[in-house]
Amino acid sequence: MFVKLDRTTFAVVLSLTVTVLCSAQTHLNPAGDPRYGSHVLAPGFATSPFTRDALSGGDIEVKSLRLGDNCLGYAASDPDFLIELTDEFNRITFLIASAEDTTLIMNLPNGSWACNDDTNGLNPALVLHNPPPGAYRLWIGSYSAETYDESVLYISEAAPEALPTTATGPDPARDPLYGETTLAPGFAPSPFTIQLTGGGRNPVADHIAGEQCRGYVAETPDFSVYLSDVFDEIWFAVDSPADMTLLANAADGSWHCSDDHLGTNPGIAFRFALTGLYDVWVGSADEGNYAAGVFYVMETEPRESLDFTIDTGCDGMLPTALEIGMRALVTPAAGAALKLYATPETASTVVFQAPAGNSLNLVGGPVCGEDHRWWRAELTGGSFGWVADGDASTRWLEPQN
């Protein structure tokens, strides 16, 4: 178990530790002594799952080391654990459980690396099939810099789905990702609008009952609206070229959902709306999709005549004419092939390579990150991937005429 320190003591110890390490460590050191011990496991080990406590994080940016796909986060130089497998397992699962976002980095007996970010909620996991006997060195990273979180290593011969998860569902206690506003009856300008990117990994139907409760949302609210007085009627709605869903937790604690109101755009009406805080989640109708949309609030029912513009700009990027719903053509400037990734980051798995002249159906995005503008594309056969449309000087995708 952990020894609990008060926050001030922990901060001082942590600050001293980071100050000493930052100037000295620049890489992961498989030869280092494991910080939380060495352990020997054989097939059929008991008690299962094997568990050990640890603290995630460190001062080394793992992504910069270019160890492989999904090798992300910040970790210490020395391994956290050394696990010795004495015989070949049919399957063995390594999973990290934490209340925060952690990563898992593994050095295998042959010297190669394997990594994972999110598999079971925010929990990273690595599943090895028929792994050879030998020493497996593990690092538990924190996704964010200067973050050190209590974590538990689970090792089991079961699949990761049988182990703990951090996909906890929409949580009104969390601070909204895109901020909040206060509105009073007769507010101007109307509608109130804010652009955001909707989507998440939590099926709404698993947490909220209702015919309109479909789609996928994040744990954290996207936005919060504080009503400073009672409204006779007020509407929350979303406009997006993608198929979106809308979830709200009202001031009285009740939940409200909408899938489709104007076409595929959702809308929720509150009549005689009470004073107080309303937390809002903008989700995607499709699992794994994230898409830009405009969340708006008005005192009358939304109509088809409303016209919103989605800003597709990303800092440092060339402007684009691409939009969700378009077919996009891979340009010769993309080189031999344009890579599509499992997530909108170059450290994730490459799921497809599209040669110049190929066309892609854009169904999600844009997401700005890593000096790229990312779109989710649908491939022939119904699979999906995230693709960057260019860099600061070149376009790799353009609308197909």
VMD Tcl script that draws the C-alpha trace (Angstrom):
set ca {
  {0.00 0.00 0.00}
  {1.02 3.64 -0.43}
  {2.38 5.75 2.39}
  {0.21 8.84 2.32}
  {2.05 12.20 2.46}
  {0.38 15.53 2.93}
  {0.33 17.62 -0.26}
  {2.99 20.12 0.90}
  {5.48 17.41 1.89}
  {4.83 15.46 -1.32}
  {5.31 18.59 -3.46}
  {8.66 19.39 -1.78}
  {9.94 15.80 -2.16}
  {8.75 15.67 -5.77}
  {10.30 19.04 -6.61}
  {13.67 17.99 -5.19}
  {13.52 14.65 -7.05}
  {12.67 16.24 -10.40}
  {15.34 18.94 -9.97}
  {18.05 16.31 -9.45}
  {16.89 14.01 -12.27}
  {16.12 16.53 -15.01}
  {19.73 17.47 -15.63}
  {21.00 13.87 -15.61}
  {18.53 11.57 -17.37}
  {17.73 11.63 -21.08}
  {16.75 8.02 -21.88}
  {15.12 4.91 -20.49}
  {17.68 2.59 -18.92}
  {16.72 -1.12 -19.04}
  {19.85 -1.94 -17.05}
  {18.72 0.20 -14.13}
  {17.44 -1.25 -10.86}
  {13.62 -1.61 -10.91}
  {12.17 1.02 -8.60}
  {9.34 -1.20 -7.33}
  {11.07 -4.55 -7.40}
  {11.59 -7.74 -9.42}
  {9.05 -10.55 -9.55}
  {9.04 -14.07 -11.03}
  {5.87 -15.50 -12.61}
  {5.10 -18.93 -14.08}
  {1.96 -20.05 -15.99}
  {-0.95 -20.64 -13.61}
  {0.51 -18.28 -11.01}
  {-1.56 -17.54 -7.92}
  {-2.92 -15.22 -6.67}
  {-4.24 -13.86 -9.97}
  {-4.28 -11.08 -10.89}
  {-0.83 -10.27 -9.55}
  {-0.94 -6.64 -8.31}
  {1.66 -4.11 -7.16}
  {1.38 -0.40 -6.32}
  {3.54 2.24 -8.01}
  {3.74 5.94 -8.78}
  {3.51 6.86 -12.47}
  {5.54 9.48 -14.25}
  {9.03 10.85 -14.59}
  {11.04 13.55 -16.33}
  {11.74 11.76 -19.64}
  {9.46 12.49 -22.61}
  {9.02 8.99 -24.02}
  {7.64 10.08 -27.38}
  {10.86 11.96 -28.20}
  {12.80 8.68 -27.87}
  {10.93 7.23 -30.91}
  {10.67 3.76 -29.43}
  {7.60 2.83 -31.47}
  {3.86 3.22 -31.87}
  {2.01 4.45 -28.75}
  {5.26 5.01 -26.80}
  {4.01 8.16 -25.09}
  {3.95 10.00 -21.80}
  {6.62 10.85 -19.25}
  {8.56 8.18 -17.33}
  {11.54 7.72 -15.05}
  {14.88 6.49 -16.41}
  {15.03 3.23 -14.44}
  {12.30 0.61 -14.90}
  {9.44 0.56 -12.43}
  {9.22 -3.26 -12.49}
  {11.19 -6.23 -13.74}
  {8.95 -9.24 -14.41}
  {10.69 -12.55 -15.06}
  {8.56 -15.09 -16.97}
  {9.92 -18.57 -16.29}
  {8.04 -20.38 -19.05}
  {5.97 -19.62 -22.14}
  {2.44 -18.35 -21.44}
  {-0.44 -18.81 -23.86}
  {-1.42 -15.24 -23.03}
  {-0.44 -12.71 -20.39}
  {-1.90 -9.24 -19.83}
  {-0.11 -6.29 -18.25}
  {-2.49 -3.48 -17.27}
  {-2.09 -0.25 -15.31}
  {-5.08 1.04 -13.31}
  {-5.11 4.66 -12.19}
  {-7.60 7.46 -11.67}
  {-5.49 9.53 -14.09}
  {-4.25 9.05 -17.66}
  {-1.21 6.75 -17.66}
  {0.90 4.96 -20.28}
  {2.74 1.63 -20.31}
  {6.21 1.10 -21.79}
  {7.79 -2.37 -21.97}
  {11.27 -3.56 -22.90}
  {11.09 -7.19 -24.08}
  {13.75 -9.91 -23.61}
  {14.99 -9.43 -27.20}
  {15.56 -5.71 -26.55}
  {12.57 -4.48 -28.57}
  {9.91 -2.13 -27.20}
  {6.13 -2.39 -26.86}
  {3.88 0.41 -25.61}
  {0.24 1.34 -25.05}
  {-1.71 4.44 -24.08}
  {-5.46 3.74 -23.77}
  {-6.98 0.25 -23.99}
  {-9.36 -0.18 -21.06}
  {-10.74 3.31 -20.55}
  {-7.71 5.51 -19.81}
  {-5.89 2.41 -18.56}
  {-3.04 1.19 -20.77}
  {-2.63 -2.53 -21.35}
  {-0.35 -4.86 -23.28}
  {-1.50 -8.37 -24.16}
  {1.28 -10.80 -25.13}
  {0.43 -14.07 -26.88}
  {2.94 -16.92 -26.47}
  {5.63 -14.63 -25.02}
  {9.03 -16.31 -24.59}
  {10.53 -16.74 -21.12}
  {12.78 -13.92 -20.00}
  {12.97 -10.49 -18.40}
  {10.24 -7.94 -19.15}
  {10.98 -4.43 -17.89}
  {8.04 -2.07 -17.34}
  {7.75 1.70 -17.05}
  {4.50 3.37 -15.94}
  {4.29 6.76 -17.58}
  {2.03 9.72 -16.97}
  {0.44 11.08 -20.13}
  {1.10 14.67 -18.97}
  {4.40 16.19 -17.89}
  {5.13 16.80 -14.19}
  {2.30 14.47 -13.19}
  {2.86 11.68 -10.67}
  {-0.14 9.48 -9.91}
  {-0.90 6.49 -7.72}
  {-1.24 3.46 -9.97}
  {-1.60 -0.29 -9.73}
  {0.09 -2.85 -11.97}
  {-2.16 -5.82 -12.77}
  {-0.76 -8.97 -14.39}
  {-3.17 -11.71 -15.39}
  {-3.67 -14.53 -17.86}
  {-7.12 -13.07 -18.58}
  {-8.03 -10.52 -21.25}
  {-7.83 -6.81 -20.27}
  {-11.63 -6.53 -20.29}
  {-11.65 -8.64 -17.10}
  {-9.46 -6.10 -15.28}
  {-10.28 -2.64 -13.85}
  {-11.43 0.16 -16.13}
  {-11.42 3.95 -15.86}
  {-14.22 4.56 -18.37}
  {-16.47 5.90 -15.63}
  {-19.10 7.74 -17.64}
  {-20.06 11.42 -17.83}
  {-19.14 13.17 -14.57}
  {-20.71 16.56 -13.67}
  {-18.12 17.01 -10.90}
  {-15.35 17.67 -13.47}
  {-14.48 21.13 -14.80}
  {-15.79 21.75 -18.34}
  {-13.24 21.40 -21.11}
  {-14.30 24.48 -23.11}
  {-15.34 26.75 -20.23}
  {-18.66 28.16 -19.09}
  {-20.98 31.13 -19.46}
  {-23.73 32.84 -17.45}
  {-27.01 33.68 -19.19}
  {-30.06 35.66 -18.10}
  {-33.47 35.89 -19.83}
  {-33.25 38.12 -22.90}
  {-29.49 37.53 -23.28}
  {-27.76 39.00 -26.33}
  {-26.40 38.22 -28.77}
  {-28.68 35.28 -29.37}
  {-28.01 32.53 -30.02}
  {-24.99 32.18 -27.73}
  {-22.46 30.03 -29.64}
  {-19.16 28.26 -29.07}
  {-17.30 25.89 -31.37}
  {-15.96 22.69 -29.84}
  {-14.97 19.15 -30.77}
  {-17.47 16.52 -29.68}
  {-16.98 12.83 -29.03}
  {-15.77 10.43 -26.37}
  {-15.43 6.80 -25.32}
  {-18.43 6.41 -23.00}
  {-21.63 4.96 -24.51}
  {-24.39 7.25 -23.26}
  {-26.85 4.35 -23.12}
  {-24.64 2.58 -20.55}
  {-25.06 5.44 -18.09}
  {-28.30 7.28 -18.94}
  {-31.62 5.62 -19.80}
  {-33.78 6.98 -22.60}
  {-34.74 6.45 -26.23}
  {-32.67 9.46 -27.34}
  {-29.67 8.51 -25.16}
  {-27.33 7.22 -27.85}
  {-23.82 8.04 -28.93}
  {-20.46 8.46 -27.19}
  {-19.35 11.23 -24.84}
  {-16.32 12.07 -22.69}
  {-16.18 11.91 -18.89}
  {-15.59 15.66 -18.65}
  {-18.39 18.07 -19.61}
  {-17.62 20.02 -22.77}
  {-19.32 23.20 -21.56}
  {-21.34 24.58 -18.64}
  {-24.15 27.11 -18.73}
  {-25.21 28.93 -15.54}
  {-28.75 30.30 -15.72}
  {-28.92 33.31 -13.39}
  {-32.72 33.41 -13.40}
  {-35.68 31.20 -14.34}
  {-36.29 30.86 -18.09}
  {-39.77 30.18 -19.49}
  {-38.02 28.26 -22.27}
  {-34.42 27.69 -23.31}
  {-32.87 25.39 -25.91}
  {-29.46 23.74 -26.05}
  {-28.50 22.52 -29.52}
  {-25.60 21.50 -31.76}
  {-24.92 22.20 -35.42}
  {-22.38 19.96 -37.15}
  {-21.94 18.26 -40.52}
  {-21.26 15.04 -38.55}
  {-23.90 12.98 -36.76}
  {-23.72 14.24 -33.16}
  {-25.50 13.64 -29.85}
  {-26.21 15.98 -26.93}
  {-26.34 15.22 -23.19}
  {-27.14 17.68 -20.39}
  {-27.24 17.49 -16.61}
  {-29.72 20.11 -15.39}
  {-29.63 22.28 -12.27}
  {-31.95 19.84 -10.47}
  {-29.64 16.88 -11.26}
  {-31.85 15.39 -13.97}
  {-30.36 14.05 -17.22}
  {-31.58 14.94 -20.71}
  {-30.52 13.47 -24.07}
  {-31.02 14.19 -27.74}
  {-29.87 12.30 -30.79}
  {-31.68 13.95 -33.74}
  {-33.79 17.12 -33.72}
  {-32.98 19.02 -36.91}
  {-31.82 16.24 -39.21}
  {-28.88 14.64 -37.42}
  {-28.37 17.72 -35.24}
  {-29.53 17.28 -31.61}
  {-31.51 19.76 -29.51}
  {-32.85 19.78 -25.93}
  {-35.64 22.04 -24.64}
  {-35.93 23.15 -21.00}
  {-39.28 24.73 -20.15}
  {-39.51 26.67 -16.89}
  {-35.78 26.10 -16.53}
  {-34.55 26.53 -12.97}
  {-31.74 28.84 -11.94}
  {-28.44 26.98 -11.62}
  {-25.70 25.12 -13.45}
  {-26.31 23.01 -16.57}
  {-23.43 20.76 -17.67}
  {-23.33 19.81 -21.33}
  {-21.63 16.97 -23.24}
  {-21.43 17.05 -27.04}
  {-20.90 13.52 -28.28}
  {-20.57 11.62 -31.52}
  {-23.19 9.19 -32.75}
  {-20.38 6.89 -33.91}
  {-17.84 5.17 -31.68}
  {-14.30 6.46 -32.10}
  {-15.34 9.60 -33.98}
  {-14.56 13.19 -32.94}
  {-15.97 16.07 -34.92}
  {-16.18 19.84 -34.78}
  {-19.54 21.44 -34.14}
  {-21.17 24.60 -32.82}
  {-22.95 24.30 -29.46}
  {-25.55 27.05 -29.19}
  {-28.19 28.29 -26.76}
  {-31.37 30.25 -27.59}
  {-34.78 31.02 -26.10}
  {-36.82 29.71 -29.03}
  {-36.84 26.41 -30.89}
  {-34.00 26.11 -33.45}
  {-35.06 26.29 -37.10}
  {-33.57 25.10 -40.38}
  {-32.80 28.73 -41.32}
  {-29.99 28.98 -38.76}
  {-26.61 29.11 -40.48}
  {-23.34 28.38 -38.67}
  {-19.79 28.21 -39.97}
  {-17.29 25.63 -38.72}
  {-13.79 27.10 -38.35}
  {-11.34 24.56 -39.81}
  {-8.24 26.64 -39.16}
  {-5.24 25.32 -37.19}
  {-2.34 27.55 -36.13}
  {0.53 27.44 -38.61}
  {-1.42 25.44 -41.18}
  {-2.51 26.41 -44.66}
  {-6.26 27.11 -44.89}
  {-8.37 24.28 -46.27}
  {-11.59 23.86 -48.21}
  {-12.12 20.38 -46.78}
  {-15.29 19.64 -44.79}
  {-16.91 16.64 -43.14}
  {-19.01 14.80 -45.71}
  {-16.62 15.55 -48.56}
  {-14.52 13.11 -50.51}
  {-10.86 14.12 -50.36}
  {-8.17 13.27 -52.89}
  {-4.60 12.35 -51.87}
  {-2.25 14.72 -53.74}
  {1.18 13.84 -55.24}
  {2.71 16.13 -52.58}
  {1.96 13.40 -50.01}
  {4.77 11.30 -51.47}
  {4.55 7.57 -52.05}
  {1.58 7.18 -49.70}
  {-0.34 9.14 -47.06}
  {-0.52 7.37 -43.70}
  {-3.77 6.91 -41.81}
  {-3.43 6.39 -38.05}
  {-5.59 4.76 -35.39}
  {-5.72 8.06 -33.46}
  {-4.88 11.65 -34.50}
  {-1.20 11.42 -33.56}
  {1.83 10.07 -35.40}
  {2.82 7.86 -32.45}
  {-0.26 5.69 -32.93}
  {-0.65 2.63 -35.16}
  {-0.67 3.08 -38.95}
  {-3.88 1.43 -40.17}
  {-3.60 2.19 -43.90}
  {-1.41 3.92 -46.47}
  {-3.25 5.72 -49.26}
  {-1.28 6.31 -52.50}
  {-1.63 9.55 -54.46}
  {-4.90 9.61 -56.37}
  {-6.84 7.66 -53.74}
  {-9.98 9.29 -52.39}
  {-11.18 9.22 -48.78}
  {-14.59 9.97 -47.29}
  {-14.20 12.48 -44.43}
  {-16.47 11.71 -41.48}
  {-14.82 13.45 -38.50}
  {-12.52 16.27 -37.46}
  {-10.85 18.56 -37.82}
  {-8.59 18.07 -34.80}
  {-5.51 20.29 -34.45}
  {-2.38 18.66 -33.06}
  {1.32 17.98 -33.69}
  {1.41 20.86 -36.23}
  {-1.20 19.06 -38.33}
  {-4.92 19.26 -39.03}
  {-6.43 15.78 -38.68}
  {-9.55 14.31 -40.29}
  {-11.20 10.97 -39.64}
  {-11.62 9.11 -42.92}
  {-13.71 6.12 -43.88}
  {-12.00 3.52 -46.00}
  {-13.51 1.01 -48.40}
  {-14.86 -1.89 -46.35}
  {-16.02 0.24 -43.44}
  {-12.74 0.75 -41.54}
  {-11.56 4.16 -40.33}
  {-8.35 6.10 -39.73}
  {-7.10 9.61 -38.91}
  {-5.18 11.46 -41.59}
  {-3.32 14.78 -41.65}
  {-4.21 17.01 -44.61}
  {-0.79 18.66 -44.91}
  {1.80 20.75 -43.13}
  {2.67 24.45 -42.94}
  {3.52 24.66 -46.65}
  {2.01 21.64 -48.45}
  {-1.47 20.16 -48.93}
  {-1.67 16.37 -48.89}
  {-5.46 16.28 -49.27}
  {-7.75 18.40 -51.38}
  {-11.48 18.26 -52.20}
  {-12.30 15.79 -54.95}
  {-14.09 17.52 -57.79}
}
mol new
graphics top color blue
foreach p $ca { graphics top sphere $p radius 0.5 }
foreach p [lrange $ca 0 end-1] q [lrange $ca 1 end] { graphics top cylinder $p $q radius 0.2 }
display resetview
